[in-house]
Amino acid sequence: MKRLYTADDIEIGDGKLLGTDGKEHYETAETLPHEEDDHDSSAHYVFKYISYSILILTLLAASYFLYEVKIVLDDPNVPNNVYFLNENLGGTNYKNLEKLISGIALKISQRPLYLKACGQQFVVIPSTDLDFKINPRAIADGVTRVGNEGNIFQRIKYRLRLRTGRDRAYVPCKFFYNRTKLESLSSAISEFLNVSPKSSTVVEMEGGIRKITRETPGARIAPEEVARQIHNLLSAFESQNLGCANLSYEEVRPSITVADKLKQLNSTDLLSSFETSFLADNSSIRENAERAARAIDGIILKPLEVFSFNKTVGPMKYKNESDAKIFNSRQIGYFPDISGGIGVFSSGLYNSVLGTSIEVLERYNHTSVDPDSAYCPVGRDAQIIYGSKDLKFMVPKNSGPVIIFSEVNLNRLKFSIYGANKLNESVAVETREVNLVKPAEKRVKDYSMKKGEEKIESEGIPGCEVKTVKIVSVGGVENYRTVISTDMYSSLPRVIRVGDEAEE
């Protein structure tokens, strides 16, 4: 039986115990539990270390957060992502805010506002025409309130969202203008835009020429409506450029249109049309093409009536030699013509006439043409030289009235011919090269080049003989075909510059 130690037992060293009986006794593993006590003590120290570490980290995080909060709340600059007229005011010191906004407001008030309506454009300078001004102080106050309203938690949350870009603030523009000036300006614009519609009509021109005039739509807009739209434009702008805006207006249609006039003449069928482009950048071409289009547009031709291009359009002029020189097919792909644009126009008219039963009485082709860059097929061009070369055609006897419309839109030239297609005729035109002449080679000495060096100045243009045939079908069945022209085009030589030594 094991002996139990009591408080009376005395430890005397070397693991020995002195009992009450005076005898020495030795410890055993069952009687000395100090190893478990050491293990518990180590775990206790680790737990205390982790707890203190967490507490310290928490205090550091809280301190950093409070420091960041203090920086956010005490920041003397506008928070990031605060916008006025698409300009980010973030980082601007509150002391300089009103000055910055004043600079933006000055630019805004001096920039023009373009108003468009009925093909007209009106330019309004807000600062002078309307006494338009932006209130920098009111806008600066609005910017200052951003992130400074609500309780502290709301302010912190909103400012942090602005700072990180998760939110944006847009400050409305506060402005004022002279209402009397706005009403006066609106009345002037309304009076200018309010035009009555013009109906299509038949007029007689000089020389007994009769034409159908195109209808013109009218417009109606009240001054109050103009003022309202301008006010809305000023209220809704979102950038530092007021830009351009279209005014809404009521369009008034004319009572009689071109279609009504064609119906009265029993000429509602589109017999033929042709469209091509021209060099609108050149003033000679554009002005001459527009003038010719005005002279021919809507012209009415009766049966057996002969049309003369020179008589109807009259002489055309070019501004200077440089304008005339560009009409070289090697350079721009147009048939050469010194009158600037008349060759383009007459050829377009000729192509539209070819698609009808109208009989061509007089027509001349150009002297040379580059088929790779020409604006119409070879053999279907028409050269005009006032006083010597004309384009003439006649409406057949058994036909009704024929109306020719021509218009210029930007760089496009369009022809439309209307009449009565009683027999359900359709016309096709074919061109065929009969003979092709290769360009000759011309070598030109150039003393500015090294001897033996060669440079191609122009590739040249081949000459050709072209036969043009008109094919007329009735009800989809070919009725007859006829040769309407056989044209000769001269070749232009291939020019090569050859270097040579200068003669002394």
Secondary structure, DSSP 8 states (H G I E B T S, - for coil): ------TT-EEEETTEEE-TTS-EEE--TTT--HHHHHHHHHHHHHHHHHHHHHHHHHHHHHHHHHHHHHHHHT--B--TTEEETTEE-TT-BGGGHHHHHHHHHHHHHHS-EEEEETTEEEEE-HHHHS--EE-HHHHHHHHHHTT-SS-HHHHHHHHHHHHHTS--EE----EE--HHHHHHHHHHHHHHH-B--B---EEE-GGG-EEE---B-EEE--HHHHHHHHHHHHHH--SS---EEE---EEE--SS-HHHHHHHTT--EEEEEEEEE--TTSHHHHHHHHHHHHHHTTEEE-TT-EEEHHHHH-----SSHHHHHT--HHHHSS---TTSSHHHHHHHHHHHHHTSS-EEEE----S---TTT-SS-TT-----BTTTB--EEE--TT---EEEEEEEETTEEEEEEEE--TT-EEEEEEEEEEEEE---EEEEEETTS-TT-EEEEE--B-EEEEEEEEEEEETTEEEEEEEEEEEEE--B-EEEEEE-----
